[in-house]
Amino acid sequence: MPGFELFGAEERKEVNDVLETGILMRYGFDGPRKGIWKAKELEQAISSKLNVPYTQLTSSGTTALTTALAALGVGAGDEVIMPTFTFVASFESIFSVGATPVLVDVDDTLTLDPRAVEAAITPRTRVVMPVHMCGAMADLDALKAICDQHNLILLEDACQSFGASYKGRALGTIGHAGAFSFDFVKTITCAEGGAVVTHDKDLYIKCDAYSDHGHDHLGADRGADQHPFMGYNFRISELHAAVGLAQIRKLDTFLAIQRKTKKIMKDALSAIPEVSFRRLPDPDGDSATFLGFFLPEEGQARAAAAAMKAAGLAAFYWYDNNWHYIRNWEHFRQSATLNHFAPGLQQAMELYRIRQFPVSDAIINRCVCTPINLGWSEQEVQEKAGKLVKAVKSVL
Ligand SMILES: *Cc1c(COP(=O)(O)O)cnc(C)c1O
């Protein structure tokens, strides 16, 4: 990761196809676009790559989650279970439909702890939203069993895990719906973009309309479209979709590079007895965008990340990070919004002003992740593996 590292002639060609016609919008203008439909083509490519019947592109991963939640009928008073370790888009999308985020601990998979999910279920729970962080999967069998038992919706945030799978099925295609991001630093990029995937045709039709002002897209004349319900403009442009089309054709190459490189780095680090690794419910399905590991103590993990950075390696110590872990989401904790929450939601948010998450803390404060890049030569990979081992050993 990320796909932008291998940007080139293929992306330029696809973008040029669009520039030749000048039709930058994904809908309409059937004549002048001369058969160029990049967004439609990318939707088909995603469906066929992930083996899922329906894909709706959107303007971002955040709007993909929002679109999925709205299409699933989630709104005011509904609780959505989400992990403490994720990206801020998780709660942003939940707030955007007026629903209530319920934060739940993660385990050593760095994703939702199924037992903690079960404990958080209330009569208002509608959705369980696992986030497949850093390229790999949550324990989907356990989460799906809980959802089935309690009649809940499983919505997969697979924004960081395009191309990863669980027991042979693509992440994002196992729940009622899945969301992907193609922002600039994701596995494949459109510059900005996202997608909702689903097996449910009715849900797809709702996503299609919701992400384009409620247009039903049934007629040949956009101006004469009916609007069965209200929507927003979460459309992707043809230029963005064109970039994604070139990128998805390279996905298998990206995954092969990442898996090979990660194995070398992980094997090297395995020689250190104090190191344990992120648990992967299906190691074969890992997209291998990151190598995540634990050290015995918080201080060692923080020091290891610093030593790695000093040695020129990228290192994420999520416990101190402002975007990915509840500890530093001060704006979330304080409900710092520009407008007012509905009264019920405001009340539900009060608990986060003081709520602590010691179980998640004890996982995340010992965790270090290093990204696996696409552009490294074999020699660089060996050098980096050596530096990684040296940096980690230096703090033990
Ligand atoms: C990137 C990301 C998103 C949001 O995607 P954008 O395209 O940046 O809006 C949502 N969830 C997770 C876990 C992400 O990493």
The ligand as an SDF file (V2000), in Angstrom:
LIG
                    3D

 15 15  0  0  0  0  0  0  0  0999 V2000
  -10.2740    5.7940    4.8020 C   0  0  0  0  0  0  0  0  0  0  0  0
  -11.3050    5.2110    5.6850 C   0  0  0  0  0  0  0  0  0  0  0  0
  -12.6500    5.5980    5.6380 C   0  0  0  0  0  0  0  0  0  0  0  0
  -13.1540    6.7550    4.8450 C   0  0  0  0  0  0  0  0  0  0  0  0
  -12.7630    6.8300    3.5580 O   0  0  0  0  0  0  0  0  0  0  0  0
  -12.5920    8.2480    2.8150 P   0  0  0  0  0  0  0  0  0  0  0  0
  -12.5910    7.8170    1.3840 O   0  0  0  0  0  0  0  0  0  0  0  0
  -11.2800    8.8310    3.2230 O   0  0  0  0  0  0  0  0  0  0  0  0
  -13.7610    9.0610    3.1520 O   0  0  0  0  0  0  0  0  0  0  0  0
  -13.5560    4.9340    6.4340 C   0  0  0  0  0  0  0  0  0  0  0  0
  -13.1690    3.9590    7.2680 N   0  0  0  0  0  0  0  0  0  0  0  0
  -11.8940    3.5660    7.3550 C   0  0  0  0  0  0  0  0  0  0  0  0
  -11.5290    2.4580    8.2800 C   0  0  0  0  0  0  0  0  0  0  0  0
  -10.9140    4.1970    6.5980 C   0  0  0  0  0  0  0  0  0  0  0  0
   -9.6410    3.8410    6.7310 O   0  0  0  0  0  0  0  0  0  0  0  0
  1  2  1  0
  2  3  1  0
  2 14  2  0
  3  4  1  0
  3 10  2  0
  4  5  1  0
  5  6  1  0
  6  7  2  0
  6  8  1  0
  6  9  1  0
 10 11  1  0
 11 12  2  0
 12 13  1  0
 12 14  1  0
 14 15  1  0
M  END
$$$$
